[in-house]
């Protein structure tokens, strides 16, 4: 794998973990270490952390332990003139990023901004998992596509969404490009969003992408 790509991924992981630590510190200062933390209506705790480490995150203090796992995975940032096998480092950085993003999103449910607002749905509940998960088992839904960021134009966004719907795929939407998200583009064009249409807007921030992976992890568990 390219050193440039790996370096960017590792730098990004360091930033996300730092952001998560800052968000957690704010949550603890505001609510206290013993405060319960969870995604609403789920028995899977924070599902990525739970499935990968076995750690059941129940309180903000548990989030500190989760970020300890993330911090331990962070590799050093590659030097400019020293070439090493970076793939393992990049994979570790990716897992650290997932743990950190899950903590960031969990903290939002306590101190804001609320992940559920306007068109944004936040984490999928276990009820939704049961209702929709069977479709992945019986073949009604062959899988899902994760759309991160915005399309070049609203028209292209609609075209992509329709093509994915025609394939019976769920479309999990997150993040933005220069302040514009794929979900907002669809909404502006009058496209109905939600679990019923399989166009699922999880959140506008990049950290909301973990809801897509969390859904997959919960389905596997």
N, C-alpha and C positions, 0 to 999 in steps of 0.2 A: 504494500500500500504506500502511496506517495507520502513522503515526509511532510510535505506542505499540508496535505489533508489531515494527517495524524496530529501535526502540531496545532492546527486550528481546533481540532476536536478536543485536544488536551487542554488548550488554553480556555476553551469554552467551558469545559468541565470545572476547572478551577474557579471560574467566575460564578457559575451556577451554585456550586457548593458554598462559596462565600456569601452569595445572595441568600441562600437557604439559612445559613447560620445567622445572618442579620435578621431575617424574618422571624426565625425561631426566638431570637433574643427579645425582639419586640413583643412577641406573643407571651413569653414567660414574664416579662416585665409588666405586661398588662393583665394577665390572667393567673399567673402562678404555675409552677412546675407540675403540680398535681392535677391540673385541669384536663378533663377528658378531651381527647382529640379523635376525630373520626370523619370518614365520608358518610353522609346520611344514609340510613336504612340499609346497612350492609353488615354482614357477619365476617367479612374478609379483612377487617382492619384497613391498613393501607396495603392494597393487594400486591403491588410489585415488590415492596419490601418484604411482605409476609411470605410470598411464594419463593423469593430468591434467598432469603436468610432465615426464615422461620420465626422472625421477630414479630410478635403481635404488638403493634404500636397502639397503645391505649391512652397514653397521656403525653403531655409536652415533654416530660422527662424522658419518655421512651423515644421521642423524636431526637433527643440528644444522642442516644445510643445509635439510632439509625444513621445520623450524620457522622458518627464515629466510623461506621462501616464505610460510608462514602469517602470520608477523608483518608481512610487507610488505603482505599483503592486508587487514589489520585497518583498518577505517575509524575515524575519530574518533566518539566517542559523541555522538549528536545533542543539541544544546542544547534546553532546555525551550521557548524562545519563538522559535526560528528554524526555519521550515519549509522543507525542501529536498527535492529528489527522492531519496528514500532507497532505492529499489529496488535500484539498482546496488550501493550500500553493503551492503545486506542480503545480496545474492548473494555478494559478496566475503567477507563475514563467515561465510557458510555454508561456503564452500570452505576458509577458514582453520580452521573448526571440524573439518571432515573430516580435514584433514591432522593436526591436533593430536590428535584422537581416535585416529587410526591409530598415531601415535607412542606414545600412552599404552598402547594395547593391546599393541603390540610390546614395550614395556618390561616389561609384566607377565610375558611369557614368560621374561624374564631374572631379575627380582627379585621377582615375585609381586605380588599373589595370582594363583595359576595360573588362567588362563581356563578350563581344562578341569578341572572338579571337580563331582562329583555329577551333577545333570541337565544341567549346562552343557557345551556342546560346543566353544566357541571357534571359531577360524577354520576354514573348510572347506578341506580339502586338494585338490590337483589331481585325485586319484583320484575324490573325490566329485564334483568339477566335471565330469569326463568321464562319470561314471555318470549323473549327474542332468541335466547340461546337454543331453544329447540329447533329453530329454523336453520341453525348451523349444523345441527345433528341430522335432520331429515333431508338436507340438501336444498330446501327452499331458498336459503341464502348460501351461496357457495363460499362466501368470505366477506371481508371488508377492505375498503381502500381508505387509507389515511391521507387526507389532504392538508398540507401544512403551508400556510401563507395564502396569498391571493393569486388569481389568474391575471394575465396581462390586461384583459378587458372583461367587463361584465358578460358580454356575449360569449366569450370563450369559457367563462365560468359556467354559464348555463349549459353550453354544449358538453363540457366535461361531465357535469352532474347528470345530464340526461343519458349520456353514453353509459355511465356507471349504473344508473338505475335500470337501464335496459338489460344489463348483465345480472340483475337481481342482487347487486352488491350493496352492503351498507356503506355509507360514506361518512367517515368520522372526521370532523372538521375542527381545526385549531390554528392558532397563531395568526400573524398578519404580515403583510409586506408594506412597509412605509405607512402604517396606520390603517390599512384596508385589509379586511379578511375575506376569504372565499364565501363564508356564510353571509356576510353583509352584501356582497355582490349579488348573490342569489336573492336575498331579501329585497334588494332594490329593484330587481326584475320581476318581483311578484311570485317567486318560487316558494312553495310551502316547505317549511323546514320542520323537522321533528322525527321521532322514532317511527311514526306511521308512514312517512314518505321515504324512510331510510336515509335521509339527509340530516345528520346529527351534528349540530353545532355545540361542541363541548366548551370552548372558551377562546377568547381573542389573544391571550398571551401564549407564548411558546411553551410555557410550563404546562398548559392545559392539554398538551399532546399526551401526557401520561394517562389521561382518562381512556384513550384508545388502547394503550397497552394494558392498562389495568383491567379493562373489560375482557381482553383476551386472556389475561392471567386468571381472572375469576372463572371464566368459562372452563379453563383447563383444570382448575382446582375442584 
